Amino acid sequence: MRVTPVEPDSLGEVLIRLQVGSDQALFKSSTAPLVAFLDRTDKLVPLGQEGSLADFDAHLDEALDRILAEQGAG
């Protein structure tokens, strides 16, 4: 995953590049909602604490649903 500004002198929009093997995807997003999303994910699972959740993958869908619901409410 690589996140870069759309314009080098502005952080208003970013490009998000994802690649798994030969499959690639490119997304464009405003910076503010991306930062808000990352802030909410950090509140659920603080940076560096991912390994402390033994069964995190099993609860990933539930966690993402809560994050997205907060976004819709806020």
DRENTORKOL-3810 file (N, C-alpha, C; in nm, 4 decimals):
REM DRENTORKOL-3810
@n.u->0.0842; n.v->-0.1157; n.w->0.0000; ca.u->0.0000; ca.v->0.0000; ca.w->0.0000; c.u->0.0893; c.v->0.1227; c.w->0.0000
@n.u->0.0528; n.v->0.2181; n.w->-0.0815; ca.u->0.1257; ca.v->0.3443; ca.w->-0.0873; c.u->0.0239; c.v->0.4578; c.w->-0.0935
@n.u->0.0423; n.v->0.5580; n.w->-0.0089; ca.u->-0.0441; ca.v->0.6760; ca.w->-0.0074; c.u->0.0427; c.v->0.7963; c.w->-0.0411
@n.u->0.0031; n.v->0.8705; n.w->-0.1456; ca.u->0.0780; ca.v->0.9883; ca.w->-0.1873; c.u->-0.0186; c.v->1.1022; c.w->-0.2171
@n.u->0.0283; n.v->1.2264; n.w->-0.1988; ca.u->-0.0588; ca.v->1.3393; ca.w->-0.2333; c.u->-0.0844; c.v->1.3439; c.w->-0.3834
@n.u->-0.2039; n.v->1.3883; n.w->-0.4237; ca.u->-0.2351; ca.v->1.4039; ca.w->-0.5655; c.u->-0.1443; c.v->1.5106; c.w->-0.6243
@n.u->-0.1278; n.v->1.6212; n.w->-0.5510; ca.u->-0.0388; ca.v->1.7292; ca.w->-0.5926; c.u->0.0709; c.v->1.7425; c.w->-0.4876
@n.u->0.1965; n.v->1.7480; n.w->-0.5298; ca.u->0.3081; ca.v->1.7501; ca.w->-0.4341; c.u->0.3009; c.v->1.8624; c.w->-0.3304
@n.u->0.2427; n.v->1.9758; n.w->-0.3651; ca.u->0.2399; ca.v->2.0898; ca.w->-0.2729; c.u->0.1105; c.v->2.1008; c.w->-0.1931
@n.u->0.0234; n.v->2.0006; n.w->-0.2025; ca.u->-0.1062; ca.v->2.0074; ca.w->-0.1347; c.u->-0.1402; c.v->1.8718; c.w->-0.0747
@n.u->-0.1965; n.v->1.8736; n.w->0.0459; ca.u->-0.2390; ca.v->1.7493; ca.w->0.1115; c.u->-0.3900; c.v->1.7350; c.w->0.1116
@n.u->-0.4604; n.v->1.8079; n.w->0.0251; ca.u->-0.6063; ca.v->1.8033; ca.w->0.0206; c.u->-0.6621; c.v->1.6719; c.w->-0.0300
@n.u->-0.5914; n.v->1.6083; n.w->-0.1232; ca.u->-0.6346; ca.v->1.4790; ca.w->-0.1789; c.u->-0.5147; c.v->1.3865; c.w->-0.1883
@n.u->-0.5416; n.v->1.2572; n.w->-0.1734; ca.u->-0.4357; ca.v->1.1571; ca.w->-0.1816; c.u->-0.4736; c.v->1.0463; c.w->-0.2784
@n.u->-0.3716; n.v->0.9804; n.w->-0.3310; ca.u->-0.3891; ca.v->0.8590; ca.w->-0.4098; c.u->-0.3493; c.v->0.7421; c.w->-0.3214
@n.u->-0.4320; n.v->0.6388; n.w->-0.3204; ca.u->-0.4049; ca.v->0.5180; ca.w->-0.2430; c.u->-0.3834; c.v->0.4059; c.w->-0.3434
@n.u->-0.2623; n.v->0.3533; n.w->-0.3466; ca.u->-0.2282; ca.v->0.2453; ca.w->-0.4394; c.u->-0.2149; c.v->0.1148; c.w->-0.3605
@n.u->-0.2902; n.v->0.0149; n.w->-0.4037; ca.u->-0.2849; ca.v->-0.1178; ca.w->-0.3418; c.u->-0.2345; c.v->-0.2166; c.w->-0.4450
@n.u->-0.1512; n.v->-0.3105; n.w->-0.4010; ca.u->-0.1034; ca.v->-0.4143; ca.w->-0.4916; c.u->-0.0851; c.v->-0.5441; c.w->-0.4152
@n.u->-0.1428; n.v->-0.6501; n.w->-0.4700; ca.u->-0.1244; ca.v->-0.7849; ca.w->-0.4185; c.u->-0.0864; c.v->-0.8692; c.w->-0.5389
@n.u->0.0374; n.v->-0.9147; n.w->-0.5422; ca.u->0.0855; ca.v->-0.9875; ca.w->-0.6593; c.u->0.0785; c.v->-0.8969; c.w->-0.7807
@n.u->0.0154; n.v->-0.9437; n.w->-0.8862; ca.u->0.0035; ca.v->-0.8628; ca.w->-1.0077; c.u->-0.1249; c.v->-0.7790; c.w->-1.0096
@n.u->-0.2123; n.v->-0.7978; n.w->-0.9092; ca.u->-0.3373; ca.v->-0.7209; ca.w->-0.9017; c.u->-0.3104; c.v->-0.5849; c.w->-0.8387
@n.u->-0.3678; n.v->-0.4813; n.w->-0.9000; ca.u->-0.3472; ca.v->-0.3455; ca.w->-0.8515; c.u->-0.4794; c.v->-0.2704; c.w->-0.8470
@n.u->-0.4861; n.v->-0.1731; n.w->-0.7567; ca.u->-0.6020; ca.v->-0.0847; ca.w->-0.7486; c.u->-0.5519; c.v->0.0548; c.w->-0.7131
@n.u->-0.6200; n.v->0.1559; n.w->-0.7654; ca.u->-0.5855; ca.v->0.2942; ca.w->-0.7378; c.u->-0.7117; c.v->0.3683; c.w->-0.6962
@n.u->-0.7052; n.v->0.4343; n.w->-0.5810; ca.u->-0.8177; ca.v->0.5110; ca.w->-0.5288; c.u->-0.7738; c.v->0.6549; c.w->-0.5067
@n.u->-0.8663; n.v->0.7467; n.w->-0.5210; ca.u->-0.8414; ca.v->0.8871; ca.w->-0.4916; c.u->-0.9377; c.v->0.9268; c.w->-0.3803
@n.u->-0.8863; n.v->0.9963; n.w->-0.2790; ca.u->-0.9692; ca.v->1.0335; ca.w->-0.1645; c.u->-0.9291; c.v->1.1710; c.w->-0.1136
@n.u->-1.0269; n.v->1.2398; n.w->-0.0578; ca.u->-0.9948; ca.v->1.3598; ca.w->0.0186; c.u->-0.9181; c.v->1.3151; c.w->0.1421
@n.u->-0.8273; n.v->1.3966; n.w->0.1882; ca.u->-0.7451; ca.v->1.3590; ca.w->0.3020; c.u->-0.8244; c.v->1.3526; c.w->0.4324
@n.u->-0.9152; n.v->1.4465; n.w->0.4547; ca.u->-0.9868; ca.v->1.4544; ca.w->0.5831; c.u->-1.0612; c.v->1.3254; c.w->0.6190
@n.u->-1.1429; n.v->1.2663; n.w->0.5281; ca.u->-1.2120; ca.v->1.1426; ca.w->0.5679; c.u->-1.1159; c.v->1.0261; c.w->0.5901
@n.u->-1.0054; n.v->1.0244; n.w->0.5169; ca.u->-0.9068; ca.v->0.9172; ca.w->0.5363; c.u->-0.8427; c.v->0.9297; c.w->0.6739
@n.u->-0.8052; n.v->1.0509; n.w->0.7130; ca.u->-0.7459; ca.v->1.0727; ca.w->0.8447; c.u->-0.8467; c.v->1.0380; c.w->0.9544
@n.u->-0.9730; n.v->1.0762; n.w->0.9362; ca.u->-1.0766; ca.v->1.0440; ca.w->1.0349; c.u->-1.0937; c.v->0.8922; c.w->1.0479
@n.u->-1.0938; n.v->0.8212; n.w->0.9351; ca.u->-1.1054; ca.v->0.6745; ca.w->0.9369; c.u->-0.9872; c.v->0.6127; c.w->1.0121
@n.u->-0.8664; n.v->0.6591; n.w->0.9816; ca.u->-0.7474; ca.v->0.6041; ca.w->1.0475; c.u->-0.7487; c.v->0.6347; c.w->1.1967
@n.u->-0.7993; n.v->0.7514; n.w->1.2349; ca.u->-0.8109; ca.v->0.7862; ca.w->1.3766; c.u->-0.9051; c.v->0.6897; c.w->1.4477
@n.u->-1.0187; n.v->0.6581; n.w->1.3853; ca.u->-1.1140; ca.v->0.5645; ca.w->1.4465; c.u->-1.0561; c.v->0.4241; c.w->1.4553
@n.u->-0.9818; n.v->0.3805; n.w->1.3535; ca.u->-0.9221; ca.v->0.2468; ca.w->1.3610; c.u->-0.8177; c.v->0.2413; c.w->1.4710
@n.u->-0.7431; n.v->0.3517; n.w->1.4905; ca.u->-0.6414; ca.v->0.3550; ca.w->1.5952; c.u->-0.7043; c.v->0.3478; c.w->1.7341
@n.u->-0.8242; n.v->0.4037; n.w->1.7493; ca.u->-0.8938; ca.v->0.3953; ca.w->1.8782; c.u->-0.9379; c.v->0.2520; c.w->1.9079
@n.u->-0.9746; n.v->0.1772; n.w->1.8032; ca.u->-1.0153; ca.v->0.0376; ca.w->1.8225; c.u->-0.8952; c.v->-0.0537; c.w->1.8438
@n.u->-0.7913; n.v->-0.0311; n.w->1.7649; ca.u->-0.6707; ca.v->-0.1133; ca.w->1.7730; c.u->-0.5504; c.v->-0.0183; c.w->1.7638
@n.u->-0.4967; n.v->0.0239; n.w->1.8778; ca.u->-0.3841; ca.v->0.1170; ca.w->1.8755; c.u->-0.2645; c.v->0.0603; c.w->1.7986
@n.u->-0.1925; n.v->0.1499; n.w->1.7326; ca.u->-0.0750; ca.v->0.1123; ca.w->1.6546; c.u->0.0203; c.v->0.0291; c.w->1.7402
@n.u->0.0620; n.v->-0.0835; n.w->1.6878; ca.u->0.1526; ca.v->-0.1727; ca.w->1.7584; c.u->0.0829; c.v->-0.2770; c.w->1.8436
@n.u->-0.0486; n.v->-0.2664; n.w->1.8602; ca.u->-0.1234; ca.v->-0.3591; ca.w->1.9453; c.u->-0.1972; c.v->-0.4663; c.w->1.8661
@n.u->-0.1752; n.v->-0.4702; n.w->1.7355; ca.u->-0.2476; ca.v->-0.5643; ca.w->1.6502; c.u->-0.2288; c.v->-0.7089; c.w->1.6964
@n.u->-0.1097; n.v->-0.7435; n.w->1.7383; ca.u->-0.0798; ca.v->-0.8799; ca.w->1.7806; c.u->-0.1458; c.v->-0.9193; c.w->1.9104
@n.u->-0.1887; n.v->-0.8213; n.w->1.9895; ca.u->-0.2521; ca.v->-0.8536; ca.w->2.1173; c.u->-0.3948; c.v->-0.9054; c.w->2.0996
@n.u->-0.4487; n.v->-0.8884; n.w->1.9807; ca.u->-0.5834; ca.v->-0.9388; ca.w->1.9527; c.u->-0.5707; c.v->-1.0758; c.w->1.8879
@n.u->-0.5765; n.v->-1.1784; n.w->1.9681; ca.u->-0.5507; ca.v->-1.3138; ca.w->1.9207; c.u->-0.6404; c.v->-1.3542; c.w->1.8050
@n.u->-0.7650; n.v->-1.3086; n.w->1.8060; ca.u->-0.8610; ca.v->-1.3514; ca.w->1.7050; c.u->-0.9087; c.v->-1.2319; c.w->1.6223
@n.u->-0.8167; n.v->-1.1383; n.w->1.5928; ca.u->-0.8537; ca.v->-1.0144; ca.w->1.5246; c.u->-0.9188; c.v->-1.0406; c.w->1.3893
@n.u->-0.8638; n.v->-1.1317; n.w->1.3095; ca.u->-0.9197; ca.v->-1.1571; ca.w->1.1767; c.u->-1.0657; c.v->-1.2004; c.w->1.1834
@n.u->-1.1008; n.v->-1.2755; n.w->1.2849; ca.u->-1.2381; ca.v->-1.3230; ca.w->1.2979; c.u->-1.3345; c.v->-1.2082; c.w->1.3271
@n.u->-1.2837; n.v->-1.1002; n.w->1.3847; ca.u->-1.3683; ca.v->-0.9869; ca.w->1.4222; c.u->-1.3481; c.v->-0.8657; c.w->1.3321
@n.u->-1.2723; n.v->-0.8802; n.w->1.2245; ca.u->-1.2414; ca.v->-0.7676; ca.w->1.1375; c.u->-1.3666; c.v->-0.7067; c.w->1.0749
@n.u->-1.4559; n.v->-0.7904; n.w->1.0243; ca.u->-1.5790; ca.v->-0.7380; ca.w->0.9632; c.u->-1.6602; c.v->-0.6571; c.w->1.0639
@n.u->-1.6713; n.v->-0.7081; n.w->1.1845; ca.u->-1.7463; ca.v->-0.6379; ca.w->1.2895; c.u->-1.6803; c.v->-0.5035; c.w->1.3224
@n.u->-1.5491; n.v->-0.5023; n.w->1.3329; ca.u->-1.4776; ca.v->-0.3785; ca.w->1.3637; c.u->-1.4943; c.v->-0.2768; c.w->1.2521
@n.u->-1.4834; n.v->-0.3207; n.w->1.1277; ca.u->-1.5001; ca.v->-0.2285; ca.w->1.0153; c.u->-1.6431; c.v->-0.1755; c.w->1.0088
@n.u->-1.7406; n.v->-0.2597; n.w->1.0397; ca.u->-1.8799; ca.v->-0.2136; ca.w->1.0426; c.u->-1.8982; c.v->-0.1035; c.w->1.1464
@n.u->-1.8354; n.v->-0.1188; n.w->1.2644; ca.u->-1.8461; ca.v->-0.0154; ca.w->1.3681; c.u->-1.7798; c.v->0.1140; c.w->1.3236
@n.u->-1.6643; n.v->0.1033; n.w->1.2594; ca.u->-1.5920; ca.v->0.2224; ca.w->1.2125; c.u->-1.6753; c.v->0.2948; c.w->1.1087
@n.u->-1.7302; n.v->0.2220; n.w->1.0138; ca.u->-1.8088; ca.v->0.2840; ca.w->0.9084; c.u->-1.9393; c.v->0.3409; c.w->0.9615
@n.u->-1.9986; n.v->0.2771; n.w->1.0635; ca.u->-2.1204; ca.v->0.3287; ca.w->1.1240; c.u->-2.0927; c.v->0.4611; c.w->1.1948
@n.u->-1.9777; n.v->0.4717; n.w->1.2613; ca.u->-1.9387; ca.v->0.5962; ca.w->1.3261; c.u->-1.9218; c.v->0.7063; c.w->1.2225
@n.u->-1.8649; n.v->0.6703; n.w->1.1083; ca.u->-1.8451; ca.v->0.7690; ca.w->1.0014; c.u->-1.9786; c.v->0.8209; c.w->0.9521
@n.u->-2.0754; n.v->0.7313; n.w->0.9352; ca.u->-2.2076; ca.v->0.7717; ca.w->0.8873; c.u->-2.2817; c.v->0.8565; c.w->0.9892
@n.u->-2.2572; n.v->0.8310; n.w->1.1164; ca.u->-2.3244; ca.v->0.9069; ca.w->1.2225; c.u->-2.2595; c.v->1.0425; c.w->1.2453
@n.u->-2.1292; n.v->1.0528; n.w->1.2105; ca.u->-2.0572; ca.v->1.1780; ca.w->1.2410; c.u->-2.0409; c.v->1.2579; c.w->1.1233
END
